[in-house]
Amino acid sequence: MARSLRLILIAPTLMAAFLLGACGGDNSPPSVAISTPGAPVVNSDPATDALTWFNFRRQQIGLSVVTRSATIDVASQGHSDYQKDNNTITHTEIAGKPGFIGVDLRARLLAAGITIPDPNSIGFAGYAFGEVISSANNNVGENAAEDLIGAIYHRYVIFEPMYKQAGAGVATIKNGATYITVDFLAIGLDSGLATGAFVHYPFTDQTQVPTDVLTDNEEPDPVPNQNQAGYPISVHSNTDNTLIVTSFTVKPRGGANLSVQLLTSDLDVHTPSSAAAIIPLAPLTAATTYDVHFVGTVASVAADQTWSFTTK
């Protein structure tokens, strides 16, 4: 069994900081195929492998990789140790508990030596940071990473275009759970995609895409009235953009549009304004090509794109 948590805090230029939180997990079986085209060699510690896999997927969809930071590693490793010491999966630490570093991610980054700018300072250029956590009975980092990508609220963090740096840490209870923590950071929202640009996942012509997810394993549940659903399809732009959906559909090649759960910031408080997703309400069919059509605007720029992917 695997469980995972997600948290993100964003403070863009000229906007107040706001907090989005979610927690949950993914009990699906390991989803990484050995034959994944271009897959990196992953045989290091689970935390390194998870971060390597995130960067592999980021590159595949057209995002820059995040640079590993030894300072952020300190925060990530410390929080994995805290979870191991207290046998719990959580973003929040409690003062007085074994291994306590800081109540939340911001406090832990500060404790590790990260300087976070004051929003009221002259020349403030914004910042963003986020955290994803996996707890599993195995220590295969790339499987944990792939499961986190399958959980839509976690995917929003992993595929944030603005992130520049990341750190990772792992801790394992003897004969028990392996906790993997990956923290992301951008000081200055001055990178990411071009104005009006966006990326999507699954990416164009991707193969071996999973057919389903168990949404009850993510809290809050993106599809609360059922457990098994089709694999999420998402679009992502820079965190300081507004993405508006006019139409977002998926259908098997030659078939009709599927019934889906649409996630936008207007409909779902846990979806950032810079992203959107659809979750098919039934599992996808194996070995089938699906066509996706997204129409809307990104930072007031018209967007109309079609692409396809194939399930495993």
C-alpha positions as CSV (number, residue, x, y, z in Angstrom):
1,M,0.0,0.0,0.0
2,A,1.2,3.5,-0.8
3,R,0.0,6.8,0.7
4,S,0.9,10.3,-0.3
5,L,0.4,13.9,0.7
6,R,0.6,17.2,-1.1
7,L,1.0,20.8,0.0
8,I,1.8,24.0,-1.8
9,L,2.2,27.6,-0.8
10,I,2.5,30.3,-3.4
11,A,3.2,34.0,-3.1
12,P,3.3,35.6,-6.6
13,T,4.2,39.2,-7.1
14,L,1.5,41.7,-6.1
15,M,-0.7,38.9,-4.7
16,A,-1.2,37.8,-1.1
17,A,0.2,34.4,-0.1
18,F,-2.3,31.7,-0.1
19,L,-2.3,28.1,1.0
20,L,-3.6,25.0,-0.7
21,G,-3.5,21.7,1.1
22,A,-4.4,18.1,0.3
23,C,-3.5,14.7,1.5
24,G,-4.1,11.1,0.5
25,G,-2.5,8.2,-1.3
26,D,-2.4,5.7,-4.1
27,N,-2.9,2.0,-3.5
28,S,-2.4,1.1,-7.1
29,P,0.2,-1.4,-8.0
30,P,3.7,-0.2,-9.2
31,S,3.0,1.6,-12.5
32,V,6.5,2.1,-14.0
33,A,7.2,-0.1,-17.0
34,I,10.8,-1.3,-17.5
35,S,10.4,-0.5,-21.2
36,T,9.4,3.1,-20.7
37,P,11.1,4.9,-23.6
38,G,14.2,6.9,-22.5
39,A,13.7,6.1,-18.9
40,P,16.7,7.1,-16.7
41,V,18.8,4.7,-14.7
42,V,17.3,4.6,-11.3
43,N,19.2,2.4,-8.8
44,S,20.2,4.9,-6.2
45,D,18.4,5.7,-2.9
46,P,14.6,6.0,-3.2
47,A,14.5,9.7,-2.7
48,T,17.1,10.4,-5.4
49,D,15.2,8.0,-7.8
50,A,11.9,9.8,-7.1
51,L,13.4,13.2,-7.9
52,T,15.1,11.8,-11.0
53,W,11.8,10.4,-12.2
54,F,10.0,13.7,-11.6
55,N,12.6,15.4,-13.7
56,F,12.3,12.8,-16.4
57,R,8.6,13.4,-16.7
58,R,9.0,17.2,-16.5
59,Q,11.4,17.0,-19.5
60,Q,9.0,14.8,-21.4
61,I,6.2,17.4,-21.2
62,G,8.4,20.4,-22.0
63,L,9.3,21.7,-18.6
64,S,12.8,22.5,-17.3
65,V,14.3,20.2,-14.7
66,V,14.6,21.2,-11.1
67,T,18.2,21.4,-9.8
68,R,18.8,19.5,-6.6
69,S,19.7,21.6,-3.6
70,A,21.7,20.3,-0.7
71,T,20.1,22.9,1.5
72,I,16.5,21.8,0.5
73,D,17.7,18.2,1.0
74,V,18.2,19.0,4.7
75,A,14.5,20.0,5.0
76,S,13.3,17.0,3.0
77,Q,15.4,14.5,4.9
78,G,14.5,16.0,8.2
79,H,10.8,15.7,7.5
80,S,11.2,12.1,6.3
81,D,13.0,11.3,9.6
82,Y,10.3,13.0,11.6
83,Q,7.7,10.8,9.9
84,K,9.7,7.7,10.5
85,D,10.3,8.5,14.1
86,N,6.6,9.1,14.7
87,N,5.4,6.4,12.3
88,T,3.0,8.9,10.5
89,I,2.6,10.5,7.2
90,T,2.0,14.3,7.5
91,H,3.0,17.7,6.3
92,T,2.6,19.1,9.8
93,E,5.1,18.5,12.6
94,I,4.2,18.9,16.3
95,A,6.7,20.6,18.6
96,G,8.0,18.2,21.2
97,K,7.6,15.1,19.0
98,P,10.8,13.2,18.1
99,G,12.7,14.8,15.2
100,F,10.7,18.1,15.2
101,I,12.1,20.7,12.9
102,G,9.3,23.0,12.0
103,V,5.5,23.0,12.0
104,D,5.1,23.5,8.2
105,L,7.2,23.4,5.1
106,R,8.0,27.1,5.2
107,A,9.4,26.7,8.8
108,R,11.4,23.7,7.7
109,L,12.9,25.5,4.7
110,L,13.9,28.4,6.9
111,A,15.4,26.0,9.5
112,A,17.5,24.4,6.8
113,G,18.9,27.8,5.8
114,I,16.7,28.9,2.9
115,T,16.1,32.6,2.7
116,I,12.5,33.4,1.8
117,P,11.9,37.0,0.7
118,D,9.5,39.3,2.5
119,P,6.5,40.1,0.2
120,N,6.7,43.7,1.4
121,S,10.4,44.2,0.4
122,I,11.5,46.4,-2.5
123,G,11.9,44.4,-5.6
124,F,9.9,41.4,-4.4
125,A,9.7,39.0,-7.3
126,G,7.5,36.3,-5.8
127,Y,8.2,32.8,-4.6
128,A,6.6,29.4,-4.6
129,F,7.3,26.2,-2.7
130,G,5.5,22.8,-2.5
131,E,5.9,19.4,-1.0
132,V,4.9,15.8,-2.0
133,I,5.2,12.8,0.3
134,S,4.9,9.1,-0.3
135,S,4.7,6.3,2.2
136,A,4.9,2.8,0.9
137,N,5.8,-0.8,2.0
138,N,8.5,-0.9,-0.7
139,N,11.4,1.4,-1.3
140,V,11.2,1.8,-5.1
141,G,11.5,5.5,-5.7
142,E,10.4,5.6,-9.3
143,N,7.2,3.7,-8.5
144,A,6.4,6.2,-5.7
145,A,7.0,9.1,-8.1
146,E,4.8,7.6,-10.8
147,D,2.0,7.0,-8.3
148,L,2.2,10.6,-7.1
149,I,2.0,11.9,-10.7
150,G,-1.2,9.8,-11.0
151,A,-2.8,11.6,-8.0
152,I,-4.0,14.9,-9.6
153,Y,-3.6,17.3,-6.7
154,H,0.0,16.1,-6.3
155,R,0.6,16.4,-10.0
156,Y,-0.2,20.1,-9.8
157,V,2.8,20.5,-7.6
158,I,5.2,18.2,-9.5
159,F,4.5,19.9,-12.8
160,E,4.5,23.5,-11.7
161,P,6.6,25.2,-14.4
162,M,8.1,27.9,-12.1
163,Y,10.0,25.5,-9.8
164,K,13.8,25.8,-10.1
165,Q,15.1,23.7,-7.2
166,A,14.2,20.7,-5.2
167,G,15.4,18.5,-2.4
168,A,14.6,14.9,-1.4
169,G,14.9,12.7,1.6
170,V,14.1,9.1,2.6
171,A,13.7,7.3,5.8
172,T,12.5,3.7,6.4
173,I,11.1,2.0,9.5
174,K,12.7,-1.4,10.0
175,N,10.3,-3.9,8.4
176,G,7.9,-1.0,7.8
177,A,7.1,2.0,5.6
178,T,9.5,4.0,3.5
179,Y,8.8,7.8,3.7
180,I,10.0,9.8,0.7
181,T,9.7,13.6,0.9
182,V,10.4,15.9,-2.1
183,D,10.3,19.7,-1.6
184,F,10.2,22.2,-4.5
185,L,11.2,25.8,-4.5
186,A,11.3,28.9,-6.7
187,I,12.6,32.2,-5.3
188,G,11.5,34.7,-8.0
189,L,8.8,33.8,-10.4
190,D,10.9,34.7,-13.4
191,S,11.2,31.4,-15.2
192,G,8.7,28.8,-16.3
193,L,6.9,28.9,-19.6
194,A,6.4,31.7,-22.1
195,T,3.3,33.9,-21.7
196,G,0.2,32.0,-22.8
197,A,2.0,28.6,-23.0
198,F,1.0,25.5,-21.2
199,V,2.0,21.8,-21.0
200,H,-0.2,18.7,-20.6
201,Y,-0.1,15.2,-19.2
202,P,-0.3,12.6,-20.5
203,F,1.9,14.2,-23.2
204,T,1.5,13.9,-27.0
205,D,1.9,10.3,-28.2
206,Q,2.7,9.0,-24.7
207,T,2.3,5.2,-24.5
208,Q,1.9,2.8,-21.5
209,V,-0.5,5.3,-19.8
210,P,-2.3,3.7,-16.9
211,T,-6.0,3.1,-17.3
212,D,-7.2,4.0,-13.9
213,V,-6.6,5.5,-10.4
214,L,-8.3,5.0,-7.1
215,T,-9.4,8.4,-6.1
216,D,-10.4,7.5,-2.5
217,N,-6.7,7.3,-1.8
218,E,-6.4,11.1,-2.3
219,E,-7.8,13.5,0.3
220,P,-9.7,15.5,-0.5
221,D,-11.1,13.0,-3.1
222,P,-11.2,14.6,-6.6
223,V,-14.1,12.3,-7.5
224,P,-15.9,11.9,-4.1
225,N,-18.8,9.6,-5.1
226,Q,-16.7,6.7,-6.4
227,N,-13.3,5.1,-6.0
228,Q,-12.1,3.7,-9.3
229,A,-11.9,6.3,-12.1
230,G,-10.0,6.8,-15.3
231,Y,-6.5,8.2,-15.4
232,P,-6.4,12.0,-15.0
233,I,-5.6,14.3,-17.9
234,S,-4.3,17.8,-17.1
235,V,-3.0,21.1,-18.4
236,H,-0.5,23.3,-16.5
237,S,0.7,26.8,-16.9
238,N,2.8,29.2,-14.8
239,T,1.5,29.7,-11.3
240,D,0.9,33.4,-11.8
241,N,-1.3,32.7,-14.9
242,T,-5.0,32.3,-15.1
243,L,-6.1,29.3,-17.1
244,I,-9.8,29.3,-18.3
245,V,-11.4,26.2,-19.7
246,T,-14.0,26.6,-22.5
247,S,-14.0,22.9,-23.5
248,F,-11.9,19.9,-22.3
249,T,-12.8,16.5,-23.7
250,V,-11.3,13.0,-24.2
251,K,-12.6,10.1,-26.3
252,P,-11.3,6.8,-27.6
253,R,-10.1,7.1,-31.2
254,G,-13.3,7.0,-33.4
255,G,-15.6,7.0,-30.4
256,A,-17.7,9.5,-28.3
257,N,-16.5,11.9,-25.7
258,L,-16.2,10.2,-22.2
259,S,-18.1,11.4,-19.1
260,V,-15.5,13.2,-17.0
261,Q,-15.1,15.1,-13.7
262,L,-13.8,18.6,-14.7
263,L,-11.4,20.3,-12.2
264,T,-10.9,24.0,-12.5
265,S,-10.3,26.7,-9.8
266,D,-13.9,27.8,-10.3
267,L,-15.3,24.4,-9.6
268,D,-12.7,22.9,-7.2
269,V,-10.9,24.9,-4.4
270,H,-8.0,22.5,-4.6
271,T,-7.2,23.2,-8.2
272,P,-4.9,26.2,-8.8
273,S,-6.1,28.9,-11.2
274,S,-3.1,28.1,-13.4
275,A,-4.1,24.5,-14.1
276,A,-7.1,22.2,-14.9
277,A,-7.8,18.6,-15.3
278,I,-10.4,16.1,-16.4
279,I,-10.9,12.7,-14.7
280,P,-12.8,10.1,-16.8
281,L,-15.6,8.6,-14.6
282,A,-14.8,5.1,-15.7
283,P,-11.5,3.3,-16.2
284,L,-9.9,3.7,-19.6
285,T,-9.7,0.7,-21.9
286,A,-6.3,-1.0,-22.2
287,A,-4.2,-0.8,-25.4
288,T,-6.4,2.0,-26.7
289,T,-5.6,5.4,-28.3
290,Y,-7.4,8.4,-26.8
291,D,-7.8,11.8,-28.4
292,V,-7.9,14.9,-26.2
293,H,-9.1,18.4,-27.1
294,F,-8.5,21.4,-24.9
295,V,-10.0,24.9,-25.7
296,G,-9.6,27.9,-23.5
297,T,-7.3,30.8,-22.6
298,V,-4.0,30.9,-20.7
299,A,-3.0,34.4,-19.4
300,S,-5.7,35.8,-21.8
301,V,-4.1,34.1,-24.8
302,A,-6.4,31.8,-26.8
303,A,-5.5,28.1,-26.6
304,D,-6.8,25.3,-28.8
305,Q,-4.9,22.0,-28.8
306,T,-5.5,18.4,-29.6
307,W,-3.2,15.5,-28.7
308,S,-3.4,11.7,-28.3
309,F,-2.0,9.1,-25.9
310,T,-2.2,5.3,-25.7
311,T,-3.0,3.2,-22.7
312,K,-1.0,0.1,-21.6
